[in-house]
């Protein structure tokens, strides 16, 4: 029996979506044991999806039916599903029993959306995938808490998100106007696609219409990344959401945004026009500075971490600006390939950010018996919850970029890629300055991250406090902290996969740029693994 | 024994870290067991360090003397097995290693660290009563990190350990410090971090220069590596232009000068020293400040020789200002601990002055000075802590005539004072003498050495610093030990400390035993420093001076070159000499 190729290609996502639909139905049951088993069902769905996602993109044409399956997709799936498991663990206790079905179903929809972003080879599909990521998160924020602030956050996030989505769609319409096709890459050079068009007619790259379209798409992506100047919603939204959801918000839309940006940048072969380059450069600088300085001014732990997530987007933008390099000269170690560095950083960031928010959800204020909100609630917490505070400290130090935490390696890869790219970009000094500004920002960021640690460890305890009673939350927190240290000691597991994913971009880029002949073009979209092999 | 012999350095570094984790798993209810175990763990580390010394001496005993690296251990840490050969000219690899080894420059500092930490832990037995478990765990973590810095032979690994020292000390100052502990801890952390992130950028840049220019001798591959030997080659082969070297030098300087601290970057130091608990101050002064000077010696000088020669006069000027300013500032302090803290600023000025004289005598003197300063200032901080435990004050105005009440204490205070001000016969004298000798003779070309950048006019004001040093230290002794007996009201010599234990008027046996080994080392180094010199001199020559030589000859002969490659008579010979000098680096590594 043969399965339709689309089903086999999208098996992990389909599993997630089917499971989510099931959860929606089963969630209406009135039996307690059914409701209690819903999180376990969610985990099982994620496990099955992960099992289906194991393997490697083989040879042959993998791009068909507006879908492309390459190493980037595999990376996106693995990371999404692994972090997804942690997100579910950390969120186990958040929804009320009656809402559990909807809650985890929405979560699965959102996670499925991330890999679909990587899969999409079509503007419409890309847009829909991005919305599939975002729309469930709007509802999750509202479900996660019952107070006014959560409702405000939902409303704000929804309206601004819709606004940004409209921007992006508008941008896609311009790009469609230029290319006359919604296909991004296409399966062969014969197929009409935007990427091929830009190779054939390089003059179109700097066409005003392309520029406008690209800018608008970038604006939409910047919203997902929470990059300046589209970062305004971040603090209110993270603050309004329950901490576990805020931890998810730091990963899900951001990863989707990074993947979308990688795909869009691949369409234009990572050849930024000067205007786009400087725009992204300014955006990266502003994102780092604004995120860090605003975080410095916060007294609320969640708002602080929210702004810090803005700053981390800035670091990832630095890596993406460095680009993948050309495969013919590049090695795809994360230290060389900016895409790889960004993908590595994103995975680590997902862990450490989720860990920090999980700790905030676990530790409760001794005064109000609510999960930590204000920084003051953490005062002296290390004496009440030594293990949780240790995990929090590990995650925060990792965010700070201090060895021996994986966040340090993330920064190492990002800045190293930027230095490496200095030779190949037309603006070497700009890249070096980006690194100097980046490390300077790490020092600024240290000031507020240190405040979290200082509040936990250096302050006298406020009084006896209880922790959130949830073993899943505890396990999630522990795994995050252990992972952050573990990936420092053994980064190769992750960086190798990120390297394969980044290599796709580099290989595809050099194929298109160098191979201008039709003969070369037919092989251009072949499997990345094949094109990555030595050609002698 | 085979395992130990092969992995002795890893054992030294990771045993304290493992012990710290083990300590955290112990029940908090038994502080006695916790501190006993912490002390035993640090003692075991000292034993390992001594074993390593024995191995080192054993391996290096031969016709060549103590030249090369020994006890090397390496394994890949960050590496990528992807096929890098993507149609490029040659294969390329990424290679960040866990690579530790010992040479004559690291060994004395390793031993100093291994000696000071058990003493610091022992000294805290009475004074630390709160959160005992965390305290000793942090001290042991710090211990492992410091040992790692001195053993690392990969620049990135060096940086990892260098940065990691910040966290434990931050918490030690911040939790168990004095009244302004939070401000002191924040200032310490942020100030040093701000400097070292720039160092980080320089580290990355150096790695990429190595990638672009250095080939693996085995297969001709391009390697992104941070291995020190490779990075040393960069300048030797002329891949770093003087302007690039200058920028990199300043970036490294930012991290190290703050750590040392060199005037005017010293402002965090008095506060951190004063607020830290006794053990924290002793370790901070004894070892952590040396990370900065060690960084200059290990990285800046051999890696960026041209820039080092260019900037040497400037650094010497700052060092001299630091010597004089630190001494004058120490003189006017009323708080004993602050006085000792400022004396560190002054002393480390000497250390850098000797180092940047770029003479054998100056460099070995500077290295010896690091050890001396660790011994005597570490001991002085312990002594201050003993007074504080008894009287709960560090104000000189409230104390006086203690020699009569505490004769043993008085003996040790005077002993370490004399060591600190450089009385012949004790260790301080030799270091100071060599440093000044280096500065004085820096310009001479006797013995065929190229002229150094400093000269008489740098040495004279520095020598004045010695006089000032004697003044403020003797001022301290007079005020605290002699004159009419003065004690804070209510204490009457049998002060009960905050926890109700009474300490005897004079030092207890434990306190005496703390100070005795330090005093013995001071005396030993003062009387018979020859074995230490035998260990230190060959690597200083082969690892530092030999690499500096072309740059010194070129720059100071007056014809400033556009690129060191042009002027360097025979860069290959330098490299081969360096390789010959440490044959073990090739043979030991797997």
Interface residues (C-beta under 8 A of the other chain):
Chain A: X327 X328 X329 X330 X331 X332 X333 X335 X336 X383 X397 X402 X403 X404 X408 X409 X411 X412 X415 X416 X419 X420 X423 X435 X436 X439 X440 X442 X443 X446 X447 X450 X453 X454 X457 X458 X491 X492 X495 X496 X499 X500 X503 X506 X507 X532 X533 X534 X535 X536
Chain B: X78 X79 X80 X81 X82 X83 X84 X85 X86 X87 X88 X92 X93 X94 X131 X156 X159 X160 X161 X163 X164 X166 X167 X170 X171 X174 X175 X181 X182 X185 X186 X189 X190 X193 X194 X197 X198 X200 X201 X204 X205 X207 X208 X211 X212 X224
